[in-house]
């Protein structure tokens, strides 16, 4: 029995072991399947969250013919588009390839695919994180309807891989284009290269021009021409003879308009010869070697709304008259040269509107030095706060800006402080007229050429004459026996060397000792011209003042014209005016201010004002 049981026991152990091993095997299979499933799921997630992802970052379009060479006048080139596209692979694996397509879509209908331009841009192997830019030049489709268009760029990767995110596969550029823009407005003639213009018409410059040392980059030889610069620039190099636009037909021509243009680097910007009824407007002249604009034997033209800056000379006017030059900004070494014997107008009638330096009134011009930090318009007084100088600006007797623009910091009328007597009279800031004798302007005589006057522009000669003594006076009415101080004799050196300009002074003013409100009074004035130039005609103003300092609060009596005050002569003027009815019962000097219209060119004007030797006591009669 014992022999039989041992095999049974062994057999039972064998079966138990088989069951255990089978169970463990099935448990292992189940675990392996679970782990494999999780691993497969993780692999699947990794594939979904990684890989190449090409995005369009930017797209732009412009119409451009800058790379084209010479284009003859009257020839209209094919309009071309320059399209720039930037893409980046924002994924973490290399992109094996992609395609880009460009379309023109109508503004307002950007949700529609428009007309394709150019061919597909096909590229391969864009590394992870890499950025690439494409610039393509394509002809503008000729069948496009009139209107405004933008460029749409579409990315296609379907033949290479499936992108996880397609929101960055389409972009519309912000710039717009208008087919036909390069040809200019209807009826106009587009200009693409330096040329001669020999027939009337409306010409539009369509690109910047670099004329090098070409003598006349543009030469206009016909009346009835409008040259619209289109905001483009004409550049050139100095040779002594280069000109941006030369207007000359050999005979007199008229009605030539040049506008909306920039000129740089040449010897002369715009040169008009024997032109009438022409216009130069909305142009900028910069870094011109000789002068920005030049008028020669040219009459009745208009030059306005232009900027002249950093030129040797802003504008030159030679043997030309009746031109109107206004609302221009001058910031040059020398702002203007002009013949003295030709009359031109340097302002228009005052009117409301934004002027060339941002003020609210349009009248004359803005006169600065080359830096723009000084000059007449920077220092001229403007007590009326309208942006117009209270004093005119004179280039010479026949060329006066009556309403020069002002950026004076003066905001209020300064308080009047009585000046102790006796004293030497200060210059009258608000009434004294500018003579324009600084380096900003120069007067030239007939026959002088630009090369002859340029070396002389910096020369100046000022002869200082002795100030006359002011008699001692009391604050009341002087006694009959008031002492008159005799005139100081002129030094011999001054007598032998007269100033080359007129020099008008008030030698003596004699008036009554008393007067009544509402009645007339008479007085006499002795004017003297101690300069070397005749004073043909000028204005004189008369005031009543309490303190020997003329200011806006003083009483204006009137104005008269004085003629033919010859060099080295005197002239006595007798005047009668009414004393205002509402005048205060005080003591007043009679003040006389000469050359108030600045029609006589003087190199100094500190002696243009004089006062009566006694005060007139105003009392009730």
SULFEN-V760019 format. One record per residue. N is the residue number from 1. RES is the residue in one letter. NEAR is the number of other C-alpha atoms within 8 Angstrom. D_LAST is the distance of its C-alpha to the last C-alpha in Angstrom with 1 decimal. Layout:
n=[N;N]
res=[RES;RES]
near=[NEAR;NEAR]
d_last=[D_LAST;D_LAST]
This chain:
n=[1;2;3;4;5;6;7;8;9;10;11;12;13;14;15;16;17;18;19;20;21;22;23;24;25;26;27;28;29;30;31;32;33;34;35;36;37;38;39;40;41;42;43;44;45;46;47;48;49;50;51;52;53;54;55;56;57;58;59;60;61;62;63;64;65;66;67;68;69;70;71;72;73;74;75;76;77;78;79;80;81;82;83;84;85;86;87;88;89;90;91;92;93;94;95;96;97;98;99;100;101;102;103;104;105;106;107;108;109;110;111;112;113;114;115;116;117;118;119;120;121;122;123;124;125;126;127;128;129;130;131;132;133;134;135;136;137;138;139;140;141;142;143;144;145;146;147;148;149;150;151;152;153;154;155;156;157;158;159;160;161;162;163;164;165;166;167;168;169;170;171;172;173;174;175;176;177;178;179;180;181;182;183;184;185;186;187;188;189;190;191;192;193;194;195;196;197;198;199;200;201;202;203;204;205;206;207;208;209;210;211;212;213;214;215;216;217;218;219;220;221;222;223;224;225;226;227;228;229;230;231;232;233;234;235;236;237;238;239;240;241;242;243;244;245;246;247;248;249;250;251;252;253;254;255;256;257;258;259;260;261;262;263;264;265;266;267;268;269;270;271;272;273;274;275;276;277;278;279;280;281;282;283;284;285;286;287;288;289;290;291;292;293;294;295;296;297;298;299;300;301;302;303;304;305;306;307;308;309;310;311;312;313;314;315;316;317;318;319;320;321;322;323;324;325;326;327;328;329;330;331;332;333;334;335;336;337;338;339;340;341;342;343;344;345;346;347;348;349;350;351;352;353;354;355;356;357;358;359;360;361;362;363;364;365;366;367;368;369;370;371;372;373;374;375;376;377;378;379;380;381;382;383;384;385;386;387;388;389;390;391;392;393;394;395;396;397;398;399;400;401;402;403;404;405;406;407;408;409;410;411;412;413;414;415;416;417;418;419;420;421;422;423;424;425;426;427;428;429;430;431;432;433;434;435;436;437;438;439;440;441;442;443;444;445;446;447;448;449;450;451;452;453;454;455;456;457;458;459;460;461;462;463;464;465;466;467;468;469;470;471;472;473;474;475;476;477;478;479;480;481;482;483;484;485;486;487;488;489;490;491;492;493;494;495;496;497;498;499;500;501;502;503;504;505;506;507;508;509;510;511;512;513;514;515;516;517;518;519;520;521;522;523;524;525;526;527;528;529;530;531;532;533;534;535;536;537;538;539;540;541;542;543;544;545;546;547;548;549;550;551;552;553;554;555;556;557;558;559;560;561;562;563;564;565;566;567;568;569;570;571;572;573;574;575;576;577;578;579;580;581;582;583;584;585;586;587;588;589;590;591;592;593;594;595;596;597;598;599;600;601;602;603;604;605;606;607;608;609;610;611;612;613;614;615;616;617;618;619;620;621]
res=[X;X;X;X;X;X;X;X;X;X;X;X;X;X;X;X;X;X;X;X;X;X;X;X;X;X;X;X;X;X;X;X;X;X;X;X;X;X;X;X;X;X;X;X;X;X;X;X;X;X;X;X;X;X;X;X;X;X;X;X;X;X;X;X;X;X;X;X;X;X;X;X;X;X;X;X;X;X;X;X;X;X;X;X;X;X;X;X;X;X;X;X;X;X;X;X;X;X;X;X;X;X;X;X;X;X;X;X;X;X;X;X;X;X;X;X;X;X;X;X;X;X;X;X;X;X;X;X;X;X;X;X;X;X;X;X;X;X;X;X;X;X;X;X;X;X;X;X;X;X;X;X;X;X;X;X;X;X;X;X;X;X;X;X;X;X;X;X;X;X;X;X;X;X;X;X;X;X;X;X;X;X;X;X;X;X;X;X;X;X;X;X;X;X;X;X;X;X;X;X;X;X;X;X;X;X;X;X;X;X;X;X;X;X;X;X;X;X;X;X;X;X;X;X;X;X;X;X;X;X;X;X;X;X;X;X;X;X;X;X;X;X;X;X;X;X;X;X;X;X;X;X;X;X;X;X;X;X;X;X;X;X;X;X;X;X;X;X;X;X;X;X;X;X;X;X;X;X;X;X;X;X;X;X;X;X;X;X;X;X;X;X;X;X;X;X;X;X;X;X;X;X;X;X;X;X;X;X;X;X;X;X;X;X;X;X;X;X;X;X;X;X;X;X;X;X;X;X;X;X;X;X;X;X;X;X;X;X;X;X;X;X;X;X;X;X;X;X;X;X;X;X;X;X;X;X;X;X;X;X;X;X;X;X;X;X;X;X;X;X;X;X;X;X;X;X;X;X;X;X;X;X;X;X;X;X;X;X;X;X;X;X;X;X;X;X;X;X;X;X;X;X;X;X;X;X;X;X;X;X;X;X;X;X;X;X;X;X;X;X;X;X;X;X;X;X;X;X;X;X;X;X;X;X;X;X;X;X;X;X;X;X;X;X;X;X;X;X;X;X;X;X;X;X;X;X;X;X;X;X;X;X;X;X;X;X;X;X;X;X;X;X;X;X;X;X;X;X;X;X;X;X;X;X;X;X;X;X;X;X;X;X;X;X;X;X;X;X;X;X;X;X;X;X;X;X;X;X;X;X;X;X;X;X;X;X;X;X;X;X;X;X;X;X;X;X;X;X;X;X;X;X;X;X;X;X;X;X;X;X;X;X;X;X;X;X;X;X;X;X;X;X;X;X;X;X;X;X;X;X;X;X;X;X;X;X;X;X;X;X;X;X;X;X;X;X;X;X;X;X;X;X;X;X;X;X;X;X;X;X;X;X;X;X;X;X;X;X;X;X;X;X;X;X;X;X;X;X;X;X;X;X;X;X;X;X;X;X;X;X;X]
near=[4;5;6;7;8;8;8;8;8;8;8;8;8;8;8;8;8;8;8;8;8;8;8;8;8;8;8;8;8;8;8;8;8;8;8;8;8;8;8;8;8;8;8;8;8;8;8;8;7;9;12;13;12;13;11;14;8;10;15;11;14;10;10;9;8;6;5;6;5;6;9;8;9;7;6;6;5;6;12;11;12;12;12;12;13;12;12;13;16;11;12;10;9;12;15;9;11;14;11;11;12;12;12;13;14;11;9;4;7;9;4;6;9;8;7;9;12;7;6;8;7;8;7;8;8;12;9;12;9;9;9;7;8;7;8;7;8;10;10;10;6;4;4;6;4;6;7;10;11;15;15;14;13;10;12;9;11;7;6;8;7;6;10;7;6;6;5;9;11;10;11;10;12;6;9;12;11;9;11;7;8;9;9;11;6;4;5;11;11;14;11;12;9;8;9;8;9;7;9;9;9;11;12;13;13;12;10;9;11;7;11;7;9;9;7;10;13;12;12;13;12;12;10;10;14;12;12;12;14;9;7;13;12;13;14;15;11;11;7;5;8;16;17;15;12;14;12;15;9;5;6;10;12;10;12;14;10;12;13;12;15;13;15;13;12;16;15;16;16;12;13;12;12;12;17;12;11;12;12;12;11;11;13;11;17;13;11;18;11;9;15;15;12;14;12;12;11;15;12;11;13;11;13;11;12;15;11;15;14;11;18;12;15;17;11;12;12;11;10;15;11;10;13;13;15;13;15;15;15;14;16;17;12;15;14;13;13;12;13;12;6;10;10;13;12;13;15;11;6;8;7;7;8;10;11;11;7;6;11;10;13;14;16;16;16;14;14;17;15;11;8;8;8;10;11;10;15;12;11;12;12;15;10;7;7;8;12;13;13;12;14;14;15;15;16;13;11;11;14;15;14;10;15;17;13;15;9;10;5;8;7;5;6;4;4;5;4;7;8;5;6;8;7;7;6;6;6;10;6;10;8;10;13;9;13;10;9;5;9;14;12;12;10;10;8;7;4;8;6;6;6;8;10;7;7;7;8;6;5;4;4;6;5;4;5;5;6;6;8;8;8;6;8;6;4;7;11;11;5;4;5;6;4;5;7;4;6;6;4;7;6;6;6;9;8;6;6;9;12;7;10;17;15;16;13;16;9;11;15;10;12;10;10;9;12;10;12;9;10;8;10;10;11;11;13;12;13;14;16;13;14;12;11;11;14;9;11;15;12;13;13;12;13;12;13;10;9;11;11;10;8;4;4;10;7;8;10;8;8;7;8;9;8;8;14;11;12;9;9;10;8;8;8;8;7;8;9;9;12;8;7;6;7;5;8;8;11;12;15;14;14;14;12;13;13;13;8;15;13;12;11;10;10;7;10;8;10;11;11;13;11;12;10;11;15;14;13;13;10;6;3]
d_last=[175.9;173.9;174.2;172.8;169.8;168.3;167.8;166.2;163.8;162.9;162.4;160.0;157.9;157.7;156.3;153.7;152.6;152.3;150.2;147.9;147.4;146.7;144.2;142.4;142.5;140.8;138.2;137.5;137.1;134.7;132.6;132.5;131.4;128.6;127.4;127.6;125.5;122.8;122.8;122.7;119.8;117.9;118.7;117.4;114.1;113.7;114.2;111.5;108.9;109.4;109.8;107.5;104.2;102.1;98.5;95.8;92.8;90.4;90.2;87.6;87.4;85.3;85.6;86.0;87.1;86.1;89.7;90.2;90.2;88.8;88.2;87.7;84.7;85.7;88.3;87.9;89.9;91.6;89.3;90.6;90.1;90.2;91.4;91.6;93.7;94.3;97.2;98.6;101.9;100.8;104.5;106.9;109.5;109.4;108.6;111.4;109.3;106.6;104.9;101.3;100.1;96.6;95.3;92.0;90.8;88.1;84.9;85.1;88.9;89.8;92.6;94.7;96.6;95.2;96.4;98.2;97.0;99.3;102.6;103.7;102.9;106.2;106.5;109.0;109.2;105.8;106.4;105.3;101.6;101.2;98.1;98.4;95.8;96.5;94.3;95.5;94.2;95.3;94.5;92.4;94.7;94.0;94.7;91.9;89.7;86.0;84.1;83.4;86.2;87.0;90.1;92.7;95.3;98.6;101.2;104.9;107.5;110.1;112.7;112.5;112.0;110.6;107.2;106.6;103.0;101.8;98.2;97.1;98.9;96.1;92.4;89.7;87.2;83.5;82.6;82.6;83.5;83.1;85.8;84.5;81.5;82.7;82.8;79.0;77.3;79.2;79.0;78.0;80.0;80.7;80.6;82.8;83.1;81.4;81.5;80.2;78.4;79.1;78.4;75.5;75.6;74.3;75.8;75.9;76.8;79.2;79.8;78.6;79.6;80.5;80.7;81.7;81.1;81.2;78.9;77.3;78.1;76.7;76.3;74.5;75.5;74.4;71.3;70.8;71.8;70.5;71.7;71.3;72.1;72.8;71.4;74.2;74.0;74.9;76.0;77.3;78.0;76.3;78.2;75.2;75.5;75.7;73.3;73.1;72.2;72.1;70.8;72.2;74.3;74.4;72.1;68.8;69.0;66.6;66.0;67.4;66.3;67.2;66.4;67.5;69.2;69.5;70.3;71.5;73.2;73.3;71.6;69.3;68.6;67.7;67.7;66.5;67.4;66.3;65.3;62.6;61.3;62.9;61.9;62.5;61.6;62.7;64.6;64.9;65.6;66.9;68.7;68.5;69.6;67.4;64.8;64.6;63.4;63.5;62.2;63.7;62.8;61.9;58.9;57.1;58.7;57.3;57.9;56.6;57.6;59.8;60.4;60.9;62.1;64.0;64.5;64.3;61.7;60.2;59.6;60.0;58.5;60.1;59.5;58.3;55.1;53.3;54.8;52.9;53.5;51.9;52.6;55.1;55.8;56.3;58.0;59.8;60.3;58.3;56.5;56.1;57.0;55.6;55.6;52.2;52.5;53.2;50.4;51.1;49.1;49.3;47.7;47.7;44.8;43.7;45.7;47.0;50.4;52.4;52.1;54.7;53.7;53.3;49.5;48.1;46.5;48.2;46.5;47.7;50.4;51.1;51.3;53.3;55.6;59.3;59.6;56.9;55.3;52.7;50.9;47.6;47.8;48.7;45.7;43.0;40.0;39.6;36.6;36.8;40.4;41.9;44.4;42.6;41.3;37.5;38.5;41.0;44.3;45.3;48.9;47.9;45.4;47.3;48.3;45.5;45.6;42.2;43.0;45.4;46.7;45.8;47.6;45.0;45.4;41.6;41.1;37.6;34.4;34.6;32.3;29.7;30.3;27.9;29.8;30.1;28.9;30.5;32.6;34.4;32.8;34.9;35.9;33.7;36.3;34.7;33.5;36.0;38.7;42.4;44.4;47.7;49.4;51.6;55.2;54.5;53.9;55.0;54.3;57.3;57.9;60.1;63.8;63.6;66.1;65.8;68.3;66.3;63.0;64.3;65.2;61.8;59.6;59.5;58.4;54.8;53.2;49.9;48.5;46.0;43.5;41.9;38.5;35.8;34.4;30.9;29.2;28.5;25.0;23.4;21.3;18.2;16.5;19.5;20.2;20.7;24.4;24.5;28.0;28.7;31.9;34.3;35.8;39.1;41.9;43.7;47.2;50.0;51.6;48.6;48.3;51.9;51.6;48.8;48.2;50.0;46.9;43.4;40.9;37.3;34.8;31.1;31.5;28.0;24.4;21.8;18.0;14.7;13.8;10.1;8.2;5.7;8.0;10.0;9.6;12.5;13.5;16.9;19.4;23.2;26.0;29.6;32.2;35.8;39.1;41.4;44.1;47.2;46.4;44.0;41.1;41.5;38.6;36.3;33.0;29.8;27.2;23.6;21.8;19.0;20.8;20.4;23.9;25.5;27.7;27.1;28.2;27.9;25.0;22.7;20.3;22.3;20.5;23.7;27.0;28.7;32.2;33.4;36.8;39.4;38.4;41.8;43.6;42.6;39.7;35.9;33.4;29.8;27.5;24.1;21.9;18.7;17.3;14.6;12.5;13.8;11.9;13.6;13.2;13.5;11.0;13.6;14.9;16.6;19.3;20.0;23.5;26.0;29.3;32.1;35.3;34.1;36.8;39.4;40.8;41.6;44.2;43.3;45.4;42.5;38.8;37.5;35.5;33.9;30.5;28.2;24.8;22.2;23.2;19.8;17.3;13.8;11.5;9.1;6.2;3.8;0.0]
